[in-house]
Each structure stands twice: as structure tokens, then as C-alpha cells.
Amino acid sequence: MIKPATMKSNVLLFGSTGILGQFVFWELIQKGYSVTVVVRDKVKAVELFSYWANIHYLENENISSLTNELYSKHDIVISLLGNRISHAYSIDETGGMEFFDANNVILEKSLQNGVKKFGVVAPYHDHNLNKLSYFRNHQLFQKKIISSGIDFLIINSTLLFSSLTRQIKQAEKGKNMVIGEGKAKVNPIFDGDVAALLVQNLATVKATFNCGGPEVFSRLEIAEKLQKFISEDFKIKKISPLSIPTILPYLKFRNPIMHERMAYFYFVNRHDFIATPMGSLTLMNYLSNHLGKKLKSYENMSLLPRPLSIQ
């Protein structure tokens, strides 16, 4: 029987430099875990994590090049890679690998080297949403985790507050938009609430949580709230639901990355994404108190000093 990972275990964290990743890192440090982050951006890594984490740089390599020794030193592996479509084709943290391939490599290496627990955060989905390959791939990967025999923690979250950043920028320019009447509903959740849920349940054996925030909005209501918060000088633009399918075949041929993002945008704006409310922070409180603030606090972090180790 696999012994469950306990407090103050060694954690190998992938995807740490994103907004969600920074919150997960902060939660881990506060709970007394020893954390190694795998990164490519040296400047950002030192700014965010120096003195409180071991930093492993990928340099010009990709995730498949990481050694067995690195994995064997850690009790827990957490991957946040590909948890949102906006990052689906980024090479910043994988060294050029597609994120689903990278996650498969990370899982296989974890299994081969005695890692006790595997944690992952993914977008909330159910069988009705698997028409889109992005959600189908997440489900297939999670099935692989569960069938592998490793102890696991899977967190499936609805729309993260940080994912609204681009829409906020569009609202500033008067380009805030919804598809059709914007009736599809979602209960978005604060990234920090997802991070807390993840870290608080690391000792829970083989668990899956589907989580959302405390409030349910239609996509139009979210757009209106963002627009009102940023500027009431502009109106919400409504895109005909017929216009996007007509350009998707063209994009698939000319720009596959943009095709995937547009297909995702079209899909999520036409389907409800409502999961069990587990978050506590409301959208307006987030906008009023958290938007644009640095996630780290040197004053608080200095109470938990750790020597910087660059591997």
C-alpha cells in the first residue's frame, strides 16, 4: 500500500510562474513544504522564489530531459501545466513540448521514481464537454492518473479569476464582448481559493474535487461587471454565434494555435460551467482588492527563510 504524502514533504512543482502557480507555491511554503520549482525564465524565477525554493532551470532542454534523480528526491509532484487554454501552446515552461505530452512524461517519471503523490489542476469538465479535444485530453490524462495506481489529488476548477485578465484589457479598449446573448452560466473562482483547496487536501488519499466560486453569473453579467468596474463609457459587443464557425476551418489551416483558442472561446461561451462552490472570494472583492497586486509578500515570506539552491 502506498503511504500517503504527509506534511513537510518535498514537492516538485511544474507551472509555478503562472498566477495559479504562484498561489500554490505560497500555500505550500506557508504549510511547511520544501518546494522545488521547474522553470525556464531565470529572471522571473529568482524574483518570485529566491530564498524560499529550490530552483531547477530547464535551460534549452524540455521536460523529458529531467533526470530520474530529480524526481526521486521528491515525495509529491504537482503539475499545473495546461490548466488553461491560453497556455496550451506556450513553450515557456516545457521547452517546446505540447502540454499534454509534457504531463504524460511527468507522470511516467513520477511512477518510475517512487513519487508518493501526483497532483494536478485542470479545467472543470464532464462527459458533455468532451466534444472539444482540449477537455477530452484532460479527461484522458486524468483517467491515466487514476489507473496508474499512484496516490493522486485532482482539482478541476471552473473559470479562474486570473483568466479574466484579457477580457479586462478588452474592456479598457471598448472591445468587451460576448457570443450571442451571453446566457451561458459559470461560477468563476479565485486562483488563491483553488491553491488553498489543493494544498489543504494533499494528505487526502486518491481524491478528486470539482470546484467553483460562490457566485453564478451569465457570461453577459460577467462582461457587464468588468465593464462597469473598468469604465462605463463603452457598451458590451455581442458577436453573432454564427460568425465564428464560419472562420474556424480557415483558422485551422492558416493558424492552428488561434484556431484552438477561438474554438475554446466559442465553446465555453455556449455551455454552462457550474461546479460545487468551494471558493470564498467574490468577483467584485477580487477586482477591488487583488487585481494588479503582487502575490508575494517579502514581509511575510521573510518569516520563512529558505536558502536559494539553483540546480
Beta strands, then each sheet from edge to edge (+ up, - down):
strand 1: 10-14
strand 2: 34-39
strand 3: 54-57
strand 4: 76-79
strand 5: 117-123
strand 6: 151-157
strand 7: 177-179
strand 8: 185-186
strand 9: 207-211
strand 10: 217-218
strand 11: 237-239
strand 12: 309-310
sheet 1: 9+ 6+ 5+ 4+ 1+ 2+ 3+ 12+
sheet 2: 7+ 11+
sheet 3: 8+ 10-
end
